[in-house]
Amino acid sequence: MFFIEELWNGNIRPSQKAIRKDSQYHKLIHKLSCETEQFLADMSTEKKRQYDKMSIEQMELNNIENKESFIEGFRLGVGLILDAVGKYDAQLCSIGEEE
């Protein structure tokens, strides 16, 4: 099956990843989770609501930034491929080629 079909059918999900337990990412997310629990424990209910609202807005911003970065990276990759297979008028030629 073609790559595009696999992507369309949902068989390829570049954004879904498992977290390795021995990774720096896992350590940081665990640390942040513990710190967030402690941070929220001292907050009033109203402050927790405000924090939740701000967290959701931050996630929305992160999603926009991640999507834009993905699209830009994809476009750059396609541009490189098009350059590699496209017509190029070289100013130099290999020895033995007709000039």
C-alpha positions as CSV (number, residue, x, y, z in Angstrom):
1,M,0.0,0.0,0.0
2,F,1.1,3.6,-0.7
3,F,2.5,5.7,2.2
4,I,-0.3,8.3,1.6
5,E,-3.0,5.6,1.8
6,E,-1.5,4.4,5.1
7,L,-1.5,7.9,6.4
8,W,-5.1,8.5,5.2
9,N,-6.3,5.2,6.8
10,G,-4.8,6.1,10.1
11,N,-2.2,3.4,10.1
12,I,0.6,6.0,10.4
13,R,0.3,8.3,13.4
14,P,3.4,10.5,13.7
15,S,2.1,12.3,16.8
16,Q,1.5,9.1,18.8
17,K,4.6,8.0,20.6
18,A,5.2,5.8,23.6
19,I,7.5,7.2,26.3
20,R,10.6,5.2,27.2
21,K,10.8,4.8,31.0
22,D,14.5,5.4,31.1
23,S,14.4,8.6,29.0
24,Q,15.1,12.1,30.1
25,Y,11.5,13.0,28.8
26,H,10.0,10.5,31.3
27,K,12.0,11.8,34.2
28,L,11.1,15.4,33.4
29,I,7.4,14.7,32.9
30,H,7.3,12.8,36.2
31,K,9.1,15.6,38.0
32,L,6.7,18.2,36.5
33,S,3.7,16.1,37.5
34,C,4.9,15.9,41.2
35,E,5.7,19.6,41.3
36,T,2.3,20.4,39.8
37,E,0.5,18.3,42.5
38,Q,2.4,20.1,45.2
39,F,1.7,23.5,43.6
40,L,-2.1,22.8,43.3
41,A,-2.4,21.5,46.9
42,D,-1.8,25.0,48.3
43,M,-4.3,26.7,45.9
44,S,-7.9,27.8,46.5
45,T,-10.6,26.3,44.3
46,E,-10.8,29.6,42.3
47,K,-7.1,29.7,41.8
48,K,-7.1,26.1,40.6
49,R,-9.9,27.0,38.0
50,Q,-7.7,29.9,36.8
51,Y,-4.7,27.7,36.6
52,D,-6.7,25.0,34.6
53,K,-7.9,27.7,32.2
54,M,-4.4,29.0,31.7
55,S,-3.1,25.5,31.2
56,I,-5.7,24.8,28.5
57,E,-4.8,28.0,26.7
58,Q,-1.1,27.1,26.9
59,M,-1.8,23.7,25.4
60,E,-3.8,25.3,22.6
61,L,-0.8,27.6,21.9
62,N,1.6,24.6,21.9
63,N,-0.7,22.7,19.5
64,I,-0.7,25.7,17.1
65,E,3.1,26.0,17.3
66,N,3.6,22.2,16.9
67,K,1.3,22.1,13.9
68,E,3.1,25.1,12.3
69,S,6.5,23.5,12.9
70,F,5.4,20.2,11.4
71,I,3.9,21.8,8.3
72,E,7.0,24.0,7.8
73,G,9.3,21.0,8.3
74,F,7.2,18.9,5.8
75,R,7.3,21.7,3.3
76,L,11.1,22.1,3.6
77,G,11.5,18.3,3.1
78,V,9.3,18.3,0.0
79,G,11.3,21.3,-1.3
80,L,14.5,19.4,-0.9
81,I,13.0,16.4,-2.7
82,L,11.8,18.6,-5.5
83,D,15.2,20.2,-5.8
84,A,16.9,16.8,-5.9
85,V,14.7,15.4,-8.7
86,G,14.0,18.7,-10.6
87,K,15.7,20.2,-13.5
88,Y,19.0,21.9,-12.6
89,D,21.1,23.8,-15.1
90,A,24.6,23.2,-13.7
91,Q,27.3,25.6,-14.7
92,L,30.0,22.9,-14.5
93,C,29.9,19.4,-16.1
94,S,31.6,16.2,-15.4
95,I,34.8,15.4,-17.3
96,G,33.8,13.7,-20.5
97,E,30.3,15.2,-20.7
98,E,29.4,17.3,-23.7
99,E,29.5,21.0,-23.0
